[in-house]
Amino acid sequence: MTRRSIAFALFLFLAMPAPAHAYADPGSGLLLWQLLGSFLIGLSFYFRRIAGFFKRLFTPHDKR
């Protein structure tokens, strides 16, 4: 298969979704908000740790 035919098949697959016979209860929205919030808080701790590493790396030894 060529890339063009794979891309066309993928487009057709995504353009014609099958009906989903599913149920989402009202708590699902809250779960998504909680997931997003915990992801952002975790990301902020991660970047703060990386920033501290580079700050220590590039700070002259006499200023420590």
DSSP file (Angstrom, degrees, kcal/mol; ACC not computed):
  #  RESIDUE AA STRUCTURE BP1 BP2  ACC     N-H-->O    O-->H-N    N-H-->O    O-->H-N    TCO  KAPPA ALPHA  PHI   PSI    X-CA   Y-CA   Z-CA
    1    1 A M              0   0    0      0, 0.0     2,-0.1     0, 0.0     0, 0.0   0.000 360.0 360.0 360.0 142.3    0.0    0.0    0.0
    2    2 A T     >  -     0   0    0      1,-0.1     4,-2.0     4,-0.0     5,-0.2  -0.451 360.0-109.0 -88.5 167.5    1.2    3.5   -0.7
    3    3 A R  H  > S+     0   0    0      1,-0.2     4,-2.7     2,-0.2     5,-0.2   0.873 118.0  56.1 -63.3 -35.9    1.1    6.3    1.7
    4    4 A R  H  > S+     0   0    0      1,-0.2     4,-2.3     2,-0.2    -1,-0.2   0.907 108.5  45.8 -65.3 -41.1   -1.7    8.0   -0.3
    5    5 A S  H  > S+     0   0    0      2,-0.2     4,-2.3     1,-0.2    -1,-0.2   0.867 113.2  50.1 -71.8 -34.0   -4.0    4.9    0.0
    6    6 A I  H  X S+     0   0    0     -4,-2.0     4,-2.4     2,-0.2    -2,-0.2   0.922 112.0  47.9 -66.5 -43.0   -3.2    4.5    3.7
    7    7 A A  H  X S+     0   0    0     -4,-2.7     4,-2.4     2,-0.2    -2,-0.2   0.899 112.4  49.5 -63.8 -40.1   -4.0    8.2    4.3
    8    8 A F  H  X S+     0   0    0     -4,-2.3     4,-2.5     2,-0.2    -2,-0.2   0.907 111.2  48.8 -65.8 -41.4   -7.2    7.9    2.3
    9    9 A A  H  X S+     0   0    0     -4,-2.3     4,-2.3     2,-0.2    -2,-0.2   0.898 112.0  49.3 -64.6 -40.3   -8.3    4.8    4.2
   10   10 A L  H  X S+     0   0    0     -4,-2.4     4,-2.2     2,-0.2    -2,-0.2   0.900 110.0  51.6 -65.2 -40.4   -7.5    6.6    7.5
   11   11 A F  H  X S+     0   0    0     -4,-2.4     4,-2.4     1,-0.2    -2,-0.2   0.930 111.0  47.4 -61.3 -45.5   -9.5    9.6    6.4
   12   12 A L  H  X S+     0   0    0     -4,-2.5     4,-1.4     1,-0.2    -2,-0.2   0.899 110.5  52.5 -63.2 -39.4  -12.5    7.4    5.5
   13   13 A F  H  < S+     0   0    0     -4,-2.3    -1,-0.2     1,-0.2    -2,-0.2   0.898 116.2  39.0 -62.8 -40.9  -12.3    5.7    8.8
   14   14 A L  H  < S+     0   0    0     -4,-2.2    -2,-0.2     1,-0.2    -1,-0.2   0.771 112.5  56.4 -81.3 -26.2  -12.3    8.9   10.8
   15   15 A A  H  < S+     0   0    0     -4,-2.4    -1,-0.2     1,-0.2    -2,-0.2   0.733 108.2  47.4 -79.0 -22.2  -14.9   10.7    8.5
   16   16 A M  S  < S-     0   0    0     -4,-1.4    -1,-0.2    -5,-0.2     2,-0.1  -0.680  77.9-172.7-120.5  77.3  -17.6    8.0    9.0
   17   17 A P        -     0   0    0      0, 0.0    -3,-0.1     0, 0.0     3,-0.0  -0.392  22.3-123.6 -72.0 147.0  -17.8    7.2   12.7
   18   18 A A        -     0   0    0      1,-0.1     2,-0.1    -2,-0.1    -2,-0.0  -0.585  39.2 -91.7 -81.9 150.2  -20.0    4.4   13.8
   19   19 A P        -     0   0    0      0, 0.0     2,-0.7     0, 0.0    -1,-0.1  -0.411  37.9-138.4 -64.5 135.2  -22.7    5.2   16.3
   20   20 A A        -     0   0    0     -2,-0.1     2,-1.4     2,-0.1     0, 0.0  -0.858   8.4-159.6 -98.4 118.7  -21.5    4.7   19.9
   21   21 A H        +     0   0    0     -2,-0.7     2,-0.3     2,-0.0    -1,-0.0  -0.631  49.4 125.2 -95.7  75.6  -24.1    3.1   22.1
   22   22 A A        -     0   0    0     -2,-1.4     2,-0.4     2,-0.0    -2,-0.1  -0.824  51.6-137.7-132.2 167.2  -22.5    4.3   25.4
   23   23 A Y        -     0   0    0     -2,-0.3     2,-0.6     2,-0.0    -2,-0.0  -0.996   7.6-164.8-131.1 131.2  -23.5    6.3   28.4
   24   24 A A        -     0   0    0     -2,-0.4     5,-0.0     2,-0.0    -2,-0.0  -0.966  17.8-145.8-115.6 117.3  -21.5    9.0   30.2
   25   25 A D    >   -     0   0    0     -2,-0.6     3,-1.9     1,-0.1     4,-0.4  -0.319  30.0-101.0 -77.9 165.9  -22.8    9.8   33.6
   26   26 A P  T >> S+     0   0    0      0, 0.0     4,-0.6     0, 0.0     3,-0.6   0.739 118.5  63.9 -60.6 -23.8  -22.6   13.4   35.0
   27   27 A G  H 3> S+     0   0    0      1,-0.2     4,-2.0     2,-0.2     5,-0.1   0.630  83.5  77.8 -75.7 -11.8  -19.5   12.5   37.1
   28   28 A S  H <> S+     0   0    0     -3,-1.9     4,-2.0     1,-0.2    -1,-0.2   0.888  90.8  52.7 -64.8 -38.8  -17.5   11.9   33.9
   29   29 A G  H <> S+     0   0    0     -3,-0.6     4,-2.0    -4,-0.4    -1,-0.2   0.910 109.0  49.4 -62.3 -42.4  -17.1   15.6   33.3
   30   30 A L  H  X S+     0   0    0     -4,-0.6     4,-2.3     1,-0.2    -1,-0.2   0.870 108.1  54.3 -64.9 -36.7  -15.8   16.1   36.8
   31   31 A L  H  X S+     0   0    0     -4,-2.0     4,-2.3     2,-0.2    -1,-0.2   0.896 107.5  50.1 -63.7 -40.0  -13.3   13.3   36.4
   32   32 A L  H  X S+     0   0    0     -4,-2.0     4,-2.4     2,-0.2    -2,-0.2   0.901 110.5  49.4 -65.5 -40.6  -12.0   15.0   33.2
   33   33 A W  H  X S+     0   0    0     -4,-2.0     4,-2.6     2,-0.2    -2,-0.2   0.898 111.2  49.9 -63.9 -40.2  -11.5   18.3   35.1
   34   34 A Q  H  X S+     0   0    0     -4,-2.3     4,-2.5     2,-0.2     5,-0.2   0.902 110.6  49.9 -65.2 -41.0   -9.7   16.5   37.9
   35   35 A L  H  X S+     0   0    0     -4,-2.3     4,-2.0     2,-0.2    -2,-0.2   0.920 112.2  47.4 -63.0 -44.6   -7.4   14.7   35.4
   36   36 A L  H  X S+     0   0    0     -4,-2.4     4,-2.3     2,-0.2    -2,-0.2   0.916 113.0  48.8 -63.8 -43.7   -6.6   18.0   33.7
   37   37 A G  H  X S+     0   0    0     -4,-2.6     4,-2.3     1,-0.2     5,-0.2   0.917 112.2  46.9 -64.1 -44.2   -5.9   19.8   37.0
   38   38 A S  H  X S+     0   0    0     -4,-2.5     4,-2.4     1,-0.2    -1,-0.2   0.866 111.1  53.2 -67.7 -34.1   -3.7   17.1   38.3
   39   39 A F  H  X S+     0   0    0     -4,-2.0     4,-2.3    -5,-0.2    -2,-0.2   0.925 110.7  46.5 -63.4 -44.4   -1.8   17.0   35.0
   40   40 A L  H  X S+     0   0    0     -4,-2.3     4,-2.0     2,-0.2    -2,-0.2   0.893 113.2  48.5 -67.2 -39.4   -1.2   20.7   35.1
   41   41 A I  H  X S+     0   0    0     -4,-2.3     4,-2.0     2,-0.2    -1,-0.2   0.924 113.0  47.8 -66.7 -43.3    0.0   20.7   38.7
   42   42 A G  H  X S+     0   0    0     -4,-2.4     4,-2.1     1,-0.2    -2,-0.2   0.888 110.8  52.0 -62.8 -39.1    2.3   17.7   38.0
   43   43 A L  H  X S+     0   0    0     -4,-2.3     4,-2.5     1,-0.2    -1,-0.2   0.879 107.2  52.5 -65.1 -38.2    3.6   19.5   34.9
   44   44 A S  H  X S+     0   0    0     -4,-2.0     4,-2.0     2,-0.2    -1,-0.2   0.898 109.9  48.1 -66.9 -39.1    4.4   22.7   37.0
   45   45 A F  H  X S+     0   0    0     -4,-2.0     4,-1.9     2,-0.2    -2,-0.2   0.900 111.7  51.2 -64.3 -39.6    6.3   20.6   39.5
   46   46 A Y  H  X S+     0   0    0     -4,-2.1     4,-2.0     1,-0.2    -2,-0.2   0.935 112.3  44.4 -63.9 -47.2    8.3   18.9   36.8
   47   47 A F  H  X S+     0   0    0     -4,-2.5     4,-2.7     1,-0.2    -1,-0.2   0.843 110.7  55.0 -68.9 -32.4    9.2   22.2   35.0
   48   48 A R  H  X S+     0   0    0     -4,-2.0     4,-2.1    -5,-0.2    -1,-0.2   0.887 108.5  49.3 -65.9 -36.8   10.1   23.8   38.4
   49   49 A R  H  X S+     0   0    0     -4,-1.9     4,-1.8     2,-0.2    -2,-0.2   0.905 112.3  47.0 -68.0 -41.6   12.5   20.9   39.0
   50   50 A I  H  X S+     0   0    0     -4,-2.0     4,-2.2     2,-0.2     5,-0.2   0.911 111.5  51.3 -65.4 -42.3   14.1   21.3   35.6
   51   51 A A  H  X S+     0   0    0     -4,-2.7     4,-2.2     1,-0.2    -2,-0.2   0.899 109.3  50.8 -62.9 -39.9   14.4   25.1   36.0
   52   52 A G  H  X S+     0   0    0     -4,-2.1     4,-2.3     2,-0.2    -1,-0.2   0.873 108.1  53.3 -64.2 -37.1   16.1   24.5   39.4
   53   53 A F  H  X S+     0   0    0     -4,-1.8     4,-2.0     1,-0.2    -2,-0.2   0.941 112.3  42.9 -63.1 -47.7   18.6   22.1   37.8
   54   54 A F  H  X S+     0   0    0     -4,-2.2     4,-2.1     2,-0.2    -2,-0.2   0.835 111.3  55.6 -69.7 -31.3   19.6   24.6   35.1
   55   55 A K  H  X S+     0   0    0     -4,-2.2     4,-0.8    -5,-0.2    -1,-0.2   0.926 111.5  43.3 -65.1 -43.7   19.8   27.4   37.6
   56   56 A R  H  < S+     0   0    0     -4,-2.3     3,-0.3     1,-0.2    -2,-0.2   0.851 112.8  54.5 -67.5 -33.3   22.2   25.4   39.7
   57   57 A L  H  < S+     0   0    0     -4,-2.0    -2,-0.2     1,-0.2    -1,-0.2   0.887 116.4  34.7 -68.2 -39.6   24.1   24.3   36.6
   58   58 A F  H  < S+     0   0    0     -4,-2.1    -1,-0.2    -5,-0.1    -2,-0.2   0.377  91.4 105.4-101.6   4.0   24.7   27.9   35.4
   59   59 A T  S  < S-     0   0    0     -4,-0.8     5,-0.1    -3,-0.3    -4,-0.0  -0.712  78.9-111.7 -82.5 131.2   25.1   29.7   38.7
   60   60 A P    >   -     0   0    0      0, 0.0     3,-1.3     0, 0.0     4,-0.4  -0.272  23.0-119.8 -59.9 149.4   28.7   30.6   39.4
   61   61 A H  G >  S+     0   0    0      1,-0.3     3,-0.9     2,-0.2    -2,-0.0   0.789 109.8  59.8 -63.9 -29.2   30.3   28.7   42.3
   62   62 A D  G 3  S+     0   0    0      1,-0.2    -1,-0.3     2,-0.1    -3,-0.0   0.666 101.6  54.6 -76.8 -13.5   31.0   31.8   44.3
   63   63 A K  G <         0   0    0     -3,-1.3    -1,-0.2     1,-0.2    -2,-0.2   0.481 360.0 360.0 -94.5  -2.8   27.3   32.8   44.4
   64   64 A R    <         0   0    0     -3,-0.9    -1,-0.2    -4,-0.4    -2,-0.1   0.476 360.0 360.0 -78.7 360.0   26.2   29.5   45.9
